[in-house]
Amino acid sequence: MATYAECLTIVREVLGEYLEPGQTAGENDALVADLGLSSLQMLELVVEIEDQLDISLPLNQLPDVRTVHEFAQMLESVAGGAQP
């Protein structure tokens, strides 16, 4: 089970590969508008995290994920950290 903090760390680490040198991913940064990720980069991000954690993220929820925070929440939910 992964906590939100662990999921946020994972998302930020993987996002680092897609950012300009010196650019950081804040929790409230929008993945596309603020960080400049393309749709292809979003899918690559998802695939890399899925491979790293051996999980499957729901692609049908991806259009609703706009910020680093929302991505970490989705990851926490799938990784079993969030309890209903």
N, CA, C and O atoms as a Maestro MAE file, in Angstrom:
{
 s_m_m2io_version
 :::
 2.0.0
}

f_m_ct {
 s_m_title
 :::
 protein
 m_atom[336] {
  # First column is atom index #
  i_m_mmod_type
  r_m_x_coord
  r_m_y_coord
  r_m_z_coord
  i_m_residue_number
  s_m_chain_name
  s_m_pdb_residue_name
  s_m_pdb_atom_name
  i_m_atomic_number
  :::
  1 25 0.832 -1.176 0.000 1 A "MET " " N  " 7
  2 3 0.000 0.000 0.000 1 A "MET " " CA " 6
  3 2 0.883 1.248 0.000 1 A "MET " " C  " 6
  4 15 1.843 1.352 0.763 1 A "MET " " O  " 8
  5 25 0.542 2.165 -0.851 2 A "ALA " " N  " 7
  6 3 1.320 3.394 -0.987 2 A "ALA " " CA " 6
  7 2 0.536 4.566 -0.412 2 A "ALA " " C  " 6
  8 15 -0.659 4.711 -0.668 2 A "ALA " " O  " 8
  9 25 1.213 5.393 0.360 3 A "THR " " N  " 7
  10 3 0.585 6.586 0.908 3 A "THR " " CA " 6
  11 2 0.571 7.675 -0.160 3 A "THR " " C  " 6
  12 15 1.232 7.569 -1.193 3 A "THR " " O  " 8
  13 25 -0.199 8.723 0.120 4 A "TYR " " N  " 7
  14 3 -0.248 9.849 -0.812 4 A "TYR " " CA " 6
  15 2 1.144 10.451 -0.982 4 A "TYR " " C  " 6
  16 15 1.552 10.762 -2.101 4 A "TYR " " O  " 8
  17 25 1.871 10.616 0.114 5 A "ALA " " N  " 7
  18 3 3.218 11.209 0.051 5 A "ALA " " CA " 6
  19 2 4.150 10.366 -0.819 5 A "ALA " " C  " 6
  20 15 4.936 10.910 -1.595 5 A "ALA " " O  " 8
  21 25 4.065 9.053 -0.694 6 A "GLU " " N  " 7
  22 3 4.885 8.163 -1.520 6 A "GLU " " CA " 6
  23 2 4.499 8.289 -2.992 6 A "GLU " " C  " 6
  24 15 5.364 8.327 -3.868 6 A "GLU " " O  " 8
  25 25 3.206 8.352 -3.254 7 A "CYS " " N  " 7
  26 3 2.728 8.493 -4.632 7 A "CYS " " CA " 6
  27 2 3.163 9.825 -5.227 7 A "CYS " " C  " 6
  28 15 3.562 9.886 -6.389 7 A "CYS " " O  " 8
  29 25 3.087 10.884 -4.442 8 A "LEU " " N  " 7
  30 3 3.510 12.201 -4.903 8 A "LEU " " CA " 6
  31 2 4.997 12.190 -5.249 8 A "LEU " " C  " 6
  32 15 5.407 12.768 -6.255 8 A "LEU " " O  " 8
  33 25 5.798 11.537 -4.422 9 A "THR " " N  " 7
  34 3 7.234 11.433 -4.685 9 A "THR " " CA " 6
  35 2 7.497 10.688 -5.985 9 A "THR " " C  " 6
  36 15 8.341 11.099 -6.780 9 A "THR " " O  " 8
  37 25 6.779 9.599 -6.200 10 A "ILE " " N  " 7
  38 3 6.945 8.807 -7.425 10 A "ILE " " CA " 6
  39 2 6.576 9.643 -8.643 10 A "ILE " " C  " 6
  40 15 7.314 9.664 -9.628 10 A "ILE " " O  " 8
  41 25 5.441 10.331 -8.584 11 A "VAL " " N  " 7
  42 3 4.991 11.157 -9.701 11 A "VAL " " CA " 6
  43 2 6.023 12.241 -10.004 11 A "VAL " " C  " 6
  44 15 6.362 12.469 -11.165 11 A "VAL " " O  " 8
  45 25 6.518 12.902 -8.973 12 A "ARG " " N  " 7
  46 3 7.507 13.968 -9.182 12 A "ARG " " CA " 6
  47 2 8.802 13.424 -9.776 12 A "ARG " " C  " 6
  48 15 9.395 14.055 -10.651 12 A "ARG " " O  " 8
  49 25 9.245 12.256 -9.307 13 A "GLU " " N  " 7
  50 3 10.481 11.660 -9.830 13 A "GLU " " CA " 6
  51 2 10.349 11.341 -11.316 13 A "GLU " " C  " 6
  52 15 11.232 11.669 -12.109 13 A "GLU " " O  " 8
  53 25 9.257 10.709 -11.681 14 A "VAL " " N  " 7
  54 3 9.063 10.332 -13.083 14 A "VAL " " CA " 6
  55 2 8.838 11.575 -13.940 14 A "VAL " " C  " 6
  56 15 9.332 11.652 -15.065 14 A "VAL " " O  " 8
  57 25 8.101 12.540 -13.417 15 A "LEU " " N  " 7
  58 3 7.872 13.794 -14.146 15 A "LEU " " CA " 6
  59 2 9.178 14.516 -14.437 15 A "LEU " " C  " 6
  60 15 9.297 15.192 -15.458 15 A "LEU " " O  " 8
  61 25 10.148 14.382 -13.559 16 A "GLY " " N  " 7
  62 3 11.426 15.048 -13.727 16 A "GLY " " CA " 6
  63 2 12.085 14.760 -15.063 16 A "GLY " " C  " 6
  64 15 12.828 15.589 -15.588 16 A "GLY " " O  " 8
  65 25 11.814 13.586 -15.612 17 A "GLU " " N  " 7
  66 3 12.379 13.194 -16.904 17 A "GLU " " CA " 6
  67 2 11.799 14.012 -18.058 17 A "GLU " " C  " 6
  68 15 12.408 14.095 -19.124 17 A "GLU " " O  " 8
  69 25 10.634 14.611 -17.853 18 A "TYR " " N  " 7
  70 3 9.936 15.340 -18.910 18 A "TYR " " CA " 6
  71 2 10.047 16.852 -18.774 18 A "TYR " " C  " 6
  72 15 9.576 17.589 -19.640 18 A "TYR " " O  " 8
  73 25 10.659 17.315 -17.705 19 A "LEU " " N  " 7
  74 3 10.744 18.745 -17.448 19 A "LEU " " CA " 6
  75 2 12.067 19.321 -17.928 19 A "LEU " " C  " 6
  76 15 13.053 18.605 -18.105 19 A "LEU " " O  " 8
  77 25 12.061 20.626 -18.133 20 A "GLU " " N  " 7
  78 3 13.279 21.336 -18.507 20 A "GLU " " CA " 6
  79 2 14.245 21.300 -17.322 20 A "GLU " " C  " 6
  80 15 13.806 21.219 -16.175 20 A "GLU " " O  " 8
  81 25 15.549 21.357 -17.583 21 A "PRO " " N  " 7
  82 3 16.506 21.393 -16.481 21 A "PRO " " CA " 6
  83 2 16.206 22.554 -15.530 21 A "PRO " " C  " 6
  84 15 16.004 23.688 -15.964 21 A "PRO " " O  " 8
  85 25 16.181 22.259 -14.246 22 A "GLY " " N  " 7
  86 3 15.890 23.270 -13.238 22 A "GLY " " CA " 6
  87 2 14.412 23.455 -12.943 22 A "GLY " " C  " 6
  88 15 14.058 24.095 -11.953 22 A "GLY " " O  " 8
  89 25 13.543 22.908 -13.783 23 A "GLN " " N  " 7
  90 3 12.101 23.029 -13.575 23 A "GLN " " CA " 6
  91 2 11.654 21.960 -12.582 23 A "GLN " " C  " 6
  92 15 12.103 20.817 -12.660 23 A "GLN " " O  " 8
  93 25 10.781 22.321 -11.658 24 A "THR " " N  " 7
  94 3 10.254 21.365 -10.691 24 A "THR " " CA " 6
  95 2 8.745 21.271 -10.822 24 A "THR " " C  " 6
  96 15 8.093 22.172 -11.349 24 A "THR " " O  " 8
  97 25 8.205 20.174 -10.339 25 A "ALA " " N  " 7
  98 3 6.769 19.937 -10.398 25 A "ALA " " CA " 6
  99 2 6.159 20.184 -9.032 25 A "ALA " " C  " 6
  100 15 6.346 19.392 -8.108 25 A "ALA " " O  " 8
  101 25 5.433 21.280 -8.906 26 A "GLY " " N  " 7
  102 3 4.723 21.573 -7.665 26 A "GLY " " CA " 6
  103 2 3.435 20.773 -7.601 26 A "GLY " " C  " 6
  104 15 2.900 20.347 -8.624 26 A "GLY " " O  " 8
  105 25 2.953 20.580 -6.408 27 A "GLU " " N  " 7
  106 3 1.762 19.760 -6.196 27 A "GLU " " CA " 6
  107 2 0.542 20.304 -6.947 27 A "GLU " " C  " 6
  108 15 -0.294 19.529 -7.411 27 A "GLU " " O  " 8
  109 25 0.438 21.621 -7.066 28 A "ASN " " N  " 7
  110 3 -0.722 22.230 -7.719 28 A "ASN " " CA " 6
  111 2 -0.473 22.599 -9.175 28 A "ASN " " C  " 6
  112 15 -1.326 23.224 -9.805 28 A "ASN " " O  " 8
  113 25 0.681 22.225 -9.718 29 A "ASP " " N  " 7
  114 3 0.979 22.505 -11.120 29 A "ASP " " CA " 6
  115 2 0.120 21.642 -12.039 29 A "ASP " " C  " 6
  116 15 -0.046 20.442 -11.822 29 A "ASP " " O  " 8
  117 25 -0.420 22.284 -13.067 30 A "ALA " " N  " 7
  118 3 -1.176 21.547 -14.084 30 A "ALA " " CA " 6
  119 2 -0.180 20.834 -14.991 30 A "ALA " " C  " 6
  120 15 0.801 21.429 -15.437 30 A "ALA " " O  " 8
  121 25 -0.436 19.567 -15.259 31 A "LEU " " N  " 7
  122 3 0.485 18.752 -16.044 31 A "LEU " " CA " 6
  123 2 0.686 19.308 -17.450 31 A "LEU " " C  " 6
  124 15 1.807 19.313 -17.958 31 A "LEU " " O  " 8
  125 25 -0.377 19.772 -18.074 32 A "VAL " " N  " 7
  126 3 -0.279 20.284 -19.443 32 A "VAL " " CA " 6
  127 2 -0.026 21.787 -19.443 32 A "VAL " " C  " 6
  128 15 0.943 22.247 -20.047 32 A "VAL " " O  " 8
  129 25 -0.874 22.552 -18.780 33 A "ALA " " N  " 7
  130 3 -0.788 24.015 -18.837 33 A "ALA " " CA " 6
  131 2 0.481 24.569 -18.195 33 A "ALA " " C  " 6
  132 15 1.116 25.460 -18.760 33 A "ALA " " O  " 8
  133 25 0.861 24.059 -17.026 34 A "ASP " " N  " 7
  134 3 2.019 24.602 -16.313 34 A "ASP " " CA " 6
  135 2 3.325 23.890 -16.664 34 A "ASP " " C  " 6
  136 15 4.366 24.529 -16.824 34 A "ASP " " O  " 8
  137 25 3.262 22.574 -16.782 35 A "LEU " " N  " 7
  138 3 4.484 21.799 -17.009 35 A "LEU " " CA " 6
  139 2 4.736 21.496 -18.480 35 A "LEU " " C  " 6
  140 15 5.828 21.060 -18.844 35 A "LEU " " O  " 8
  141 25 3.738 21.724 -19.326 36 A "GLY " " N  " 7
  142 3 3.924 21.596 -20.765 36 A "GLY " " CA " 6
  143 2 3.956 20.185 -21.312 36 A "GLY " " C  " 6
  144 15 4.496 19.960 -22.395 36 A "GLY " " O  " 8
  145 25 3.385 19.213 -20.581 37 A "LEU " " N  " 7
  146 3 3.377 17.849 -21.088 37 A "LEU " " CA " 6
  147 2 2.411 17.712 -22.266 37 A "LEU " " C  " 6
  148 15 1.324 18.290 -22.265 37 A "LEU " " O  " 8
  149 25 2.819 16.949 -23.254 38 A "SER " " N  " 7
  150 3 1.944 16.645 -24.384 38 A "SER " " CA " 6
  151 2 1.125 15.403 -24.031 38 A "SER " " C  " 6
  152 15 1.389 14.739 -23.028 38 A "SER " " O  " 8
  153 25 0.143 15.101 -24.855 39 A "SER " " N  " 7
  154 3 -0.667 13.902 -24.607 39 A "SER " " CA " 6
  155 2 0.193 12.643 -24.696 39 A "SER " " C  " 6
  156 15 -0.024 11.690 -23.949 39 A "SER " " O  " 8
  157 25 1.153 12.634 -25.592 40 A "LEU " " N  " 7
  158 3 2.067 11.492 -25.703 40 A "LEU " " CA " 6
  159 2 2.915 11.366 -24.441 40 A "LEU " " C  " 6
  160 15 3.115 10.262 -23.935 40 A "LEU " " O  " 8
  161 25 3.407 12.478 -23.937 41 A "GLN " " N  " 7
  162 3 4.197 12.438 -22.707 41 A "GLN " " CA " 6
  163 2 3.353 11.981 -21.515 41 A "GLN " " C  " 6
  164 15 3.854 11.288 -20.630 41 A "GLN " " O  " 8
  165 25 2.086 12.364 -21.491 42 A "MET " " N  " 7
  166 3 1.192 11.899 -20.426 42 A "MET " " CA " 6
  167 2 1.081 10.378 -20.456 42 A "MET " " C  " 6
  168 15 1.163 9.718 -19.420 42 A "MET " " O  " 8
  169 25 0.893 9.831 -21.656 43 A "LEU " " N  " 7
  170 3 0.801 8.376 -21.771 43 A "LEU " " CA " 6
  171 2 2.113 7.696 -21.391 43 A "LEU " " C  " 6
  172 15 2.107 6.648 -20.745 43 A "LEU " " O  " 8
  173 25 3.231 8.287 -21.788 44 A "GLU " " N  " 7
  174 3 4.533 7.737 -21.416 44 A "GLU " " CA " 6
  175 2 4.713 7.770 -19.903 44 A "GLU " " C  " 6
  176 15 5.258 6.835 -19.317 44 A "GLU " " O  " 8
  177 25 4.258 8.841 -19.276 45 A "LEU " " N  " 7
  178 3 4.306 8.969 -17.822 45 A "LEU " " CA " 6
  179 2 3.507 7.845 -17.159 45 A "LEU " " C  " 6
  180 15 3.981 7.201 -16.223 45 A "LEU " " O  " 8
  181 25 2.305 7.623 -17.650 46 A "VAL " " N  " 7
  182 3 1.448 6.569 -17.116 46 A "VAL " " CA " 6
  183 2 2.116 5.203 -17.277 46 A "VAL " " C  " 6
  184 15 2.169 4.419 -16.329 46 A "VAL " " O  " 8
  185 25 2.619 4.924 -18.464 47 A "VAL " " N  " 7
  186 3 3.246 3.630 -18.731 47 A "VAL " " CA " 6
  187 2 4.461 3.415 -17.829 47 A "VAL " " C  " 6
  188 15 4.653 2.325 -17.290 47 A "VAL " " O  " 8
  189 25 5.269 4.445 -17.669 48 A "GLU " " N  " 7
  190 3 6.467 4.315 -16.832 48 A "GLU " " CA " 6
  191 2 6.102 4.030 -15.378 48 A "GLU " " C  " 6
  192 15 6.727 3.188 -14.733 48 A "GLU " " O  " 8
  193 25 5.098 4.724 -14.864 49 A "ILE " " N  " 7
  194 3 4.674 4.498 -13.479 49 A "ILE " " CA " 6
  195 2 4.044 3.113 -13.344 49 A "ILE " " C  " 6
  196 15 4.285 2.418 -12.358 49 A "ILE " " O  " 8
  197 25 3.253 2.716 -14.308 50 A "GLU " " N  " 7
  198 3 2.661 1.374 -14.278 50 A "GLU " " CA " 6
  199 2 3.750 0.306 -14.248 50 A "GLU " " C  " 6
  200 15 3.668 -0.646 -13.471 50 A "GLU " " O  " 8
  201 25 4.756 0.458 -15.082 51 A "ASP " " N  " 7
  202 3 5.851 -0.515 -15.123 51 A "ASP " " CA " 6
  203 2 6.633 -0.518 -13.816 51 A "ASP " " C  " 6
  204 15 6.992 -1.574 -13.294 51 A "ASP " " O  " 8
  205 25 6.886 0.655 -13.307 52 A "GLN " " N  " 7
  206 3 7.674 0.789 -12.078 52 A "GLN " " CA " 6
  207 2 6.975 0.140 -10.886 52 A "GLN " " C  " 6
  208 15 7.625 -0.490 -10.051 52 A "GLN " " O  " 8
  209 25 5.660 0.291 -10.805 53 A "LEU " " N  " 7
  210 3 4.908 -0.199 -9.652 53 A "LEU " " CA " 6
  211 2 4.142 -1.492 -9.922 53 A "LEU " " C  " 6
  212 15 3.503 -2.042 -9.025 53 A "LEU " " O  " 8
  213 25 4.211 -1.972 -11.158 54 A "ASP " " N  " 7
  214 3 3.495 -3.185 -11.560 54 A "ASP " " CA " 6
  215 2 2.000 -3.088 -11.240 54 A "ASP " " C  " 6
  216 15 1.412 -3.965 -10.609 54 A "ASP " " O  " 8
  217 25 1.410 -1.971 -11.710 55 A "ILE " " N  " 7
  218 3 -0.018 -1.728 -11.554 55 A "ILE " " CA " 6
  219 2 -0.584 -1.302 -12.895 55 A "ILE " " C  " 6
  220 15 0.157 -1.120 -13.861 55 A "ILE " " O  " 8
  221 25 -1.901 -1.143 -12.953 56 A "SER " " N  " 7
  222 3 -2.554 -0.650 -14.158 56 A "SER " " CA " 6
  223 2 -3.432 0.536 -13.770 56 A "SER " " C  " 6
  224 15 -4.361 0.402 -12.974 56 A "SER " " O  " 8
  225 25 -3.124 1.698 -14.343 57 A "LEU " " N  " 7
  226 3 -3.910 2.897 -14.063 57 A "LEU " " CA " 6
  227 2 -5.095 2.973 -15.022 57 A "LEU " " C  " 6
  228 15 -4.964 2.614 -16.192 57 A "LEU " " O  " 8
  229 25 -6.247 3.433 -14.544 58 A "PRO " " N  " 7
  230 3 -7.440 3.513 -15.388 58 A "PRO " " CA " 6
  231 2 -7.339 4.653 -16.408 58 A "PRO " " C  " 6
  232 15 -7.452 5.825 -16.048 58 A "PRO " " O  " 8
  233 25 -7.130 4.309 -17.661 59 A "LEU " " N  " 7
  234 3 -6.973 5.325 -18.706 59 A "LEU " " CA " 6
  235 2 -8.233 6.165 -18.898 59 A "LEU " " C  " 6
  236 15 -8.153 7.309 -19.345 59 A "LEU " " O  " 8
  237 25 -9.389 5.607 -18.565 60 A "ASN " " N  " 7
  238 3 -10.627 6.366 -18.718 60 A "ASN " " CA " 6
  239 2 -10.712 7.521 -17.718 60 A "ASN " " C  " 6
  240 15 -11.516 8.434 -17.908 60 A "ASN " " O  " 8
  241 25 -9.901 7.499 -16.658 61 A "GLN " " N  " 7
  242 3 -9.889 8.582 -15.674 61 A "GLN " " CA " 6
  243 2 -8.828 9.635 -15.994 61 A "GLN " " C  " 6
  244 15 -8.836 10.724 -15.421 61 A "GLN " " O  " 8
  245 25 -7.926 9.311 -16.899 62 A "LEU " " N  " 7
  246 3 -6.816 10.209 -17.211 62 A "LEU " " CA " 6
  247 2 -7.256 11.599 -17.685 62 A "LEU " " C  " 6
  248 15 -6.629 12.583 -17.294 62 A "LEU " " O  " 8
  249 25 -8.305 11.724 -18.509 63 A "PRO " " N  " 7
  250 3 -8.719 13.077 -18.929 63 A "PRO " " CA " 6
  251 2 -9.141 13.976 -17.767 63 A "PRO " " C  " 6
  252 15 -9.112 15.200 -17.895 63 A "PRO " " O  " 8
  253 25 -9.534 13.385 -16.638 64 A "ASP " " N  " 7
  254 3 -9.951 14.166 -15.473 64 A "ASP " " CA " 6
  255 2 -8.770 14.591 -14.597 64 A "ASP " " C  " 6
  256 15 -8.928 15.410 -13.691 64 A "ASP " " O  " 8
  257 25 -7.595 14.037 -14.866 65 A "VAL " " N  " 7
  258 3 -6.400 14.352 -14.070 65 A "VAL " " CA " 6
  259 2 -5.701 15.545 -14.698 65 A "VAL " " C  " 6
  260 15 -5.178 15.462 -15.809 65 A "VAL " " O  " 8
  261 25 -5.699 16.660 -13.968 66 A "ARG " " N  " 7
  262 3 -5.119 17.880 -14.509 66 A "ARG " " CA " 6
  263 2 -3.845 18.315 -13.773 66 A "ARG " " C  " 6
  264 15 -2.961 18.926 -14.375 66 A "ARG " " O  " 8
  265 25 -3.749 18.007 -12.495 67 A "THR " " N  " 7
  266 3 -2.618 18.486 -11.708 67 A "THR " " CA " 6
  267 2 -1.768 17.330 -11.177 67 A "THR " " C  " 6
  268 15 -2.174 16.168 -11.209 67 A "THR " " O  " 8
  269 25 -0.597 17.680 -10.698 68 A "VAL " " N  " 7
  270 3 0.286 16.695 -10.072 68 A "VAL " " CA " 6
  271 2 -0.440 16.062 -8.876 68 A "VAL " " C  " 6
  272 15 -0.362 14.853 -8.663 68 A "VAL " " O  " 8
  273 25 -1.136 16.884 -8.113 69 A "HIS " " N  " 7
  274 3 -1.898 16.412 -6.952 69 A "HIS " " CA " 6
  275 2 -2.944 15.367 -7.362 69 A "HIS " " C  " 6
  276 15 -3.040 14.309 -6.740 69 A "HIS " " O  " 8
  277 25 -3.717 15.661 -8.397 70 A "GLU " " N  " 7
  278 3 -4.754 14.727 -8.854 70 A "GLU " " CA " 6
  279 2 -4.140 13.427 -9.364 70 A "GLU " " C  " 6
  280 15 -4.705 12.353 -9.160 70 A "GLU " " O  " 8
  281 25 -2.990 13.519 -10.024 71 A "PHE " " N  " 7
  282 3 -2.321 12.314 -10.514 71 A "PHE " " CA " 6
  283 2 -1.866 11.463 -9.335 71 A "PHE " " C  " 6
  284 15 -2.033 10.243 -9.350 71 A "PHE " " O  " 8
  285 25 -1.293 12.097 -8.312 72 A "ALA " " N  " 7
  286 3 -0.846 11.364 -7.131 72 A "ALA " " CA " 6
  287 2 -2.034 10.726 -6.405 72 A "ALA " " C  " 6
  288 15 -1.917 9.617 -5.885 72 A "ALA " " O  " 8
  289 25 -3.172 11.419 -6.366 73 A "GLN " " N  " 7
  290 3 -4.376 10.860 -5.750 73 A "GLN " " CA " 6
  291 2 -4.853 9.626 -6.505 73 A "GLN " " C  " 6
  292 15 -5.204 8.618 -5.892 73 A "GLN " " O  " 8
  293 25 -4.866 9.700 -7.834 74 A "MET " " N  " 7
  294 3 -5.282 8.556 -8.632 74 A "MET " " CA " 6
  295 2 -4.337 7.382 -8.395 74 A "MET " " C  " 6
  296 15 -4.778 6.241 -8.250 74 A "MET " " O  " 8
  297 25 -3.052 7.663 -8.359 75 A "LEU " " N  " 7
  298 3 -2.061 6.628 -8.121 75 A "LEU " " CA " 6
  299 2 -2.255 6.002 -6.746 75 A "LEU " " C  " 6
  300 15 -2.175 4.781 -6.606 75 A "LEU " " O  " 8
  301 25 -2.507 6.814 -5.742 76 A "GLU " " N  " 7
  302 3 -2.745 6.314 -4.384 76 A "GLU " " CA " 6
  303 2 -3.960 5.402 -4.355 76 A "GLU " " C  " 6
  304 15 -3.944 4.347 -3.721 76 A "GLU " " O  " 8
  305 25 -5.005 5.814 -5.040 77 A "SER " " N  " 7
  306 3 -6.239 5.021 -5.088 77 A "SER " " CA " 6
  307 2 -5.984 3.654 -5.708 77 A "SER " " C  " 6
  308 15 -6.447 2.640 -5.186 77 A "SER " " O  " 8
  309 25 -5.256 3.620 -6.808 78 A "VAL " " N  " 7
  310 3 -4.989 2.366 -7.504 78 A "VAL " " CA " 6
  311 2 -3.986 1.507 -6.736 78 A "VAL " " C  " 6
  312 15 -4.089 0.280 -6.730 78 A "VAL " " O  " 8
  313 25 -3.019 2.153 -6.092 79 A "ALA " " N  " 7
  314 3 -1.981 1.422 -5.372 79 A "ALA " " CA " 6
  315 2 -2.466 0.925 -4.009 79 A "ALA " " C  " 6
  316 15 -1.719 0.261 -3.290 79 A "ALA " " O  " 8
  317 25 -3.710 1.242 -3.653 80 A "GLY " " N  " 7
  318 3 -4.297 0.705 -2.438 80 A "GLY " " CA " 6
  319 2 -4.063 1.515 -1.186 80 A "GLY " " C  " 6
  320 15 -4.344 1.039 -0.086 80 A "GLY " " O  " 8
  321 25 -3.552 2.731 -1.322 81 A "GLY " " N  " 7
  322 3 -3.299 3.555 -0.141 81 A "GLY " " CA " 6
  323 2 -4.535 4.273 0.370 81 A "GLY " " C  " 6
  324 15 -4.676 4.491 1.573 81 A "GLY " " O  " 8
  325 25 -5.426 4.640 -0.528 82 A "ALA " " N  " 7
  326 3 -6.630 5.378 -0.133 82 A "ALA " " CA " 6
  327 2 -7.718 4.405 0.278 82 A "ALA " " C  " 6
  328 15 -7.973 3.408 -0.397 82 A "ALA " " O  " 8
  329 25 -8.344 4.709 1.378 83 A "GLN " " N  " 7
  330 3 -9.444 3.895 1.862 83 A "GLN " " CA " 6
  331 2 -10.747 4.635 1.648 83 A "GLN " " C  " 6
  332 15 -10.819 5.837 1.903 83 A "GLN " " O  " 8
  333 25 -11.787 3.942 1.182 84 A "PRO " " N  " 7
  334 3 -13.065 4.621 0.955 84 A "PRO " " CA " 6
  335 2 -13.706 5.135 2.221 84 A "PRO " " C  " 6
  336 15 -14.785 5.725 2.171 84 A "PRO " " O  " 8
  :::
 }
 m_bond[335] {
  # First column is bond index #
  i_m_from
  i_m_to
  i_m_order
  :::
  1 1 2 1
  2 2 3 1
  3 3 4 2
  4 3 5 1
  5 5 6 1
  6 6 7 1
  7 7 8 2
  8 7 9 1
  9 9 10 1
  10 10 11 1
  11 11 12 2
  12 11 13 1
  13 13 14 1
  14 14 15 1
  15 15 16 2
  16 15 17 1
  17 17 18 1
  18 18 19 1
  19 19 20 2
  20 19 21 1
  21 21 22 1
  22 22 23 1
  23 23 24 2
  24 23 25 1
  25 25 26 1
  26 26 27 1
  27 27 28 2
  28 27 29 1
  29 29 30 1
  30 30 31 1
  31 31 32 2
  32 31 33 1
  33 33 34 1
  34 34 35 1
  35 35 36 2
  36 35 37 1
  37 37 38 1
  38 38 39 1
  39 39 40 2
  40 39 41 1
  41 41 42 1
  42 42 43 1
  43 43 44 2
  44 43 45 1
  45 45 46 1
  46 46 47 1
  47 47 48 2
  48 47 49 1
  49 49 50 1
  50 50 51 1
  51 51 52 2
  52 51 53 1
  53 53 54 1
  54 54 55 1
  55 55 56 2
  56 55 57 1
  57 57 58 1
  58 58 59 1
  59 59 60 2
  60 59 61 1
  61 61 62 1
  62 62 63 1
  63 63 64 2
  64 63 65 1
  65 65 66 1
  66 66 67 1
  67 67 68 2
  68 67 69 1
  69 69 70 1
  70 70 71 1
  71 71 72 2
  72 71 73 1
  73 73 74 1
  74 74 75 1
  75 75 76 2
  76 75 77 1
  77 77 78 1
  78 78 79 1
  79 79 80 2
  80 79 81 1
  81 81 82 1
  82 82 83 1
  83 83 84 2
  84 83 85 1
  85 85 86 1
  86 86 87 1
  87 87 88 2
  88 87 89 1
  89 89 90 1
  90 90 91 1
  91 91 92 2
  92 91 93 1
  93 93 94 1
  94 94 95 1
  95 95 96 2
  96 95 97 1
  97 97 98 1
  98 98 99 1
  99 99 100 2
  100 99 101 1
  101 101 102 1
  102 102 103 1
  103 103 104 2
  104 103 105 1
  105 105 106 1
  106 106 107 1
  107 107 108 2
  108 107 109 1
  109 109 110 1
  110 110 111 1
  111 111 112 2
  112 111 113 1
  113 113 114 1
  114 114 115 1
  115 115 116 2
  116 115 117 1
  117 117 118 1
  118 118 119 1
  119 119 120 2
  120 119 121 1
  121 121 122 1
  122 122 123 1
  123 123 124 2
  124 123 125 1
  125 125 126 1
  126 126 127 1
  127 127 128 2
  128 127 129 1
  129 129 130 1
  130 130 131 1
  131 131 132 2
  132 131 133 1
  133 133 134 1
  134 134 135 1
  135 135 136 2
  136 135 137 1
  137 137 138 1
  138 138 139 1
  139 139 140 2
  140 139 141 1
  141 141 142 1
  142 142 143 1
  143 143 144 2
  144 143 145 1
  145 145 146 1
  146 146 147 1
  147 147 148 2
  148 147 149 1
  149 149 150 1
  150 150 151 1
  151 151 152 2
  152 151 153 1
  153 153 154 1
  154 154 155 1
  155 155 156 2
  156 155 157 1
  157 157 158 1
  158 158 159 1
  159 159 160 2
  160 159 161 1
  161 161 162 1
  162 162 163 1
  163 163 164 2
  164 163 165 1
  165 165 166 1
  166 166 167 1
  167 167 168 2
  168 167 169 1
  169 169 170 1
  170 170 171 1
  171 171 172 2
  172 171 173 1
  173 173 174 1
  174 174 175 1
  175 175 176 2
  176 175 177 1
  177 177 178 1
  178 178 179 1
  179 179 180 2
  180 179 181 1
  181 181 182 1
  182 182 183 1
  183 183 184 2
  184 183 185 1
  185 185 186 1
  186 186 187 1
  187 187 188 2
  188 187 189 1
  189 189 190 1
  190 190 191 1
  191 191 192 2
  192 191 193 1
  193 193 194 1
  194 194 195 1
  195 195 196 2
  196 195 197 1
  197 197 198 1
  198 198 199 1
  199 199 200 2
  200 199 201 1
  201 201 202 1
  202 202 203 1
  203 203 204 2
  204 203 205 1
  205 205 206 1
  206 206 207 1
  207 207 208 2
  208 207 209 1
  209 209 210 1
  210 210 211 1
  211 211 212 2
  212 211 213 1
  213 213 214 1
  214 214 215 1
  215 215 216 2
  216 215 217 1
  217 217 218 1
  218 218 219 1
  219 219 220 2
  220 219 221 1
  221 221 222 1
  222 222 223 1
  223 223 224 2
  224 223 225 1
  225 225 226 1
  226 226 227 1
  227 227 228 2
  228 227 229 1
  229 229 230 1
  230 230 231 1
  231 231 232 2
  232 231 233 1
  233 233 234 1
  234 234 235 1
  235 235 236 2
  236 235 237 1
  237 237 238 1
  238 238 239 1
  239 239 240 2
  240 239 241 1
  241 241 242 1
  242 242 243 1
  243 243 244 2
  244 243 245 1
  245 245 246 1
  246 246 247 1
  247 247 248 2
  248 247 249 1
  249 249 250 1
  250 250 251 1
  251 251 252 2
  252 251 253 1
  253 253 254 1
  254 254 255 1
  255 255 256 2
  256 255 257 1
  257 257 258 1
  258 258 259 1
  259 259 260 2
  260 259 261 1
  261 261 262 1
  262 262 263 1
  263 263 264 2
  264 263 265 1
  265 265 266 1
  266 266 267 1
  267 267 268 2
  268 267 269 1
  269 269 270 1
  270 270 271 1
  271 271 272 2
  272 271 273 1
  273 273 274 1
  274 274 275 1
  275 275 276 2
  276 275 277 1
  277 277 278 1
  278 278 279 1
  279 279 280 2
  280 279 281 1
  281 281 282 1
  282 282 283 1
  283 283 284 2
  284 283 285 1
  285 285 286 1
  286 286 287 1
  287 287 288 2
  288 287 289 1
  289 289 290 1
  290 290 291 1
  291 291 292 2
  292 291 293 1
  293 293 294 1
  294 294 295 1
  295 295 296 2
  296 295 297 1
  297 297 298 1
  298 298 299 1
  299 299 300 2
  300 299 301 1
  301 301 302 1
  302 302 303 1
  303 303 304 2
  304 303 305 1
  305 305 306 1
  306 306 307 1
  307 307 308 2
  308 307 309 1
  309 309 310 1
  310 310 311 1
  311 311 312 2
  312 311 313 1
  313 313 314 1
  314 314 315 1
  315 315 316 2
  316 315 317 1
  317 317 318 1
  318 318 319 1
  319 319 320 2
  320 319 321 1
  321 321 322 1
  322 322 323 1
  323 323 324 2
  324 323 325 1
  325 325 326 1
  326 326 327 1
  327 327 328 2
  328 327 329 1
  329 329 330 1
  330 330 331 1
  331 331 332 2
  332 331 333 1
  333 333 334 1
  334 334 335 1
  335 335 336 2
  :::
 }
}
